[in-house]
Amino acid sequence: MTGARTALGGPTGDLLLAYRGTAYFLRWLAQLPERGYDQPGHPAAPADRRTIIATVGYDARGWANLAESLREERPLAATYAPGERAAAIVTGATLPPRALRHLVEHSAVHLAVEWRDLPVAAWNGFGVDDRGAPIAIARTPWLRARQTWLAAVDLGTGGSFSDFPTEVLDRLILETGATITRRGDEYDVTWRDSTLTGTPSAIARRMSRAPNRQPHQTALAKVS
């Protein structure tokens, strides 16, 4: 996508997953007719379609804000001011469909350009999110990748876990605190005192749809 030139010093693999996830989300968003914005998305989605779309757009803008503030060496690097993100998403979800699409498209380009232009040393930087919690700029490509791949499914227009790269599926599983044992094309996954067996996409789908899923949970486990 535009702006996806090599971001020197950035996590190359995560950046690629983020760009691919963005393209995948935009592909399925394009399949959504304007009347569909007010209809339910995937039954297991954590929010309505409008909120999902607005969240993808405004989180991209927030991560771009963080990169820009680090690039410009501002005293306080941040995604948003306290409360600003939530207010933006609530308001943005009421936008007309065309405006929502433009938000996602333009924020994606902005984020890609900020990543591209971030100096090598700045990739070691930290800022804060809208809640005041610390956030590493090097973490944002994975957060973007995770969000866009999952949001494409949440839209309910045809996105599927079976389309996800293996790297994304593995990390979705691992960040729940599970452990993976590979058996050919299938996994044995130990999770919540039980063992799940199946394809990576089937297991990631089940675990990502668990109640109270945490969108930015840290990976805790190991692959064996």
C-alpha positions, 0 to 999 in steps of 0.5 A: 500500500502507499507509504509501505516503503521499508521502515528502517529500524522497524520490526519488518515482519510485523510491518508486513503483517500490518500492511497485509492485514490493512489490505485484507480489511479494506478488501472486505470493507469494500464488499459492504454496501452502504445499507449494510453499515447499519446491519449486524456484523459477525455474530461473535463480533465485539461491537457493531459494524460502525464501531468496528470500522471507526475503531480501525480508523481512529486507532490507526490515527492514534498510532500515527500520532505516536510515531509523529510525536516520536519523530518530532521529539515532542516532550510527551509522545502519545496516541491521544489525550485522555478520553479523546480516543473513545469520544472520537470512535463514538462520534466517528461511528455516526459518520455516513458510510462514505466518510467512514471508508475515507477515514479508514483509507486515509488513516491507513496511508497516514500511519504507513507514512509515519512508520516509513519516516520514523528514524531508526533510533525512534523505533526504540521509543515509548509513549502513552496511550489515551489511558496513560499506559505505556506503549512501545512504538515497535509494538504498534505494527503488531497491534495494527496487524492483529486488529485489522485481521480480526476486524475483517472477520468481525465485519461479517462480509466474508473474512475468514480465519482460514485466510490468516497468515500462520504467523498471525494465527500462532500469535493469536493463540499464544497471546492467550497464554496457551502452549502449542504442540505441532502435529503435522497440519494440526495443533494440540493447544493447551489452554485453560486446563484443557487441550484443543486439537485442530487446524491453526485457523479453527483453534485461533477462531475459537480462542479469539471468540472467547468471552472477554477477549483482550484486544492487546493482550501480551503473548505469554507462552512458547511454541514447542 
